[in-house]
Amino acid sequence: MIFMGSDSIALPALEAVAAGRCGEIELVAVYTQPDRPRGRGKKVAPNEIKTWTLERGLPVFQPEKMGKAERLEIEAMGADSILVMAYGHILSQKLIDTPKFGIWNLHTSLLPKYRGASPIQCAVASGDSETGVSLMKMVREMDAGPVLDVECVSIGEEDTALDVEAKLSAACVPLLQRGLPHAHAGDPTLAEQDPERASFVRKLGKEDGELDFRVSGKVLAKRINGLFPWPATRACLGEVLIKVGLATSDDAELEAKPGTVMGIEPEGLRVACGHGSVLLKRLQRPGGKMLAAAEFLRGFDLPVGSVFDSRAMSELVTAEHVR
């Protein structure tokens, strides 16, 4: 088997396959993205997948794109299958058709829900109580292949996308332990996706971090938690942008303009919304660190009655694929 992945979320899956915990499958090579500038210093450095692979003496390849030369290289290895998770390259149909047992993809949603680039963030931001990982046989259409098996995880009331990502990363292991032996049996039982139930999510950007206090507190809190740590939401107080890292909500109606700071509580900053309120529990000033609200407010003057701006929030989930 060849493994293709570029993000640390894929490490438990890679480790499980390499350790022989997913059946009698030999890992022959790892493909990952080229070294990129990382961190505040923007120094070129390897990702965690490459670092892990080199530490174990396994062959690692880092092509800028997956073209004909790379396909011929893979064909020469004679691998029976390829497992992909968070790789970052589009694979051609010729490459998809190359391995005897196909190419398998770990996608972090319960397909056909949330096909696309940001399924974890959108599941949390949408207020879902459950999501999961799907083990899917890859086809040319994005995330549309038949599904072999899924592993579900819960989304807690105060889970951020970072929390859910950790759960999903761990959930890949039991999913692969069940699924890969069937994938290599030659005739696995697959469930075709219902295209009528499909929804799509795009790659997120900083512009998606705007907050609109005119919506309900529940919607706003889920948006805040779903977009942490990336792209991170921000509340605008005049010219000052304050990042928000965690929030909860309350349905009690408040007689105040949406965005108004109603009080400072032990766990956070209470702000009025279009319906109910939101409690901002982690905050970060420009150039500072993300802090618990109480610690943040010891060094930042934010009096009751202050009003955060409201800015329209972009849609995250659509019924059609948006390129």
PyMOL commands that set and color helices and strands:
alter all, ss='L'
color gray80, all
select helices_A, chain A and resi 8-18+48-55+68-77+93-96+119-125+161-183+195-197+206-209+217-226+293-298
alter helices_A, ss='H'
color red, helices_A
select strands_A, chain A and resi 2-5+29-31+36-38+43-45+60-61+82-85+103-107+115-116+130-137+147-154+200-201+233-237+240-250+261-265+268-272+277-284+291-292+317-318
alter strands_A, ss='S'
color yellow, strands_A
deselect
rebuild
show_as cartoon
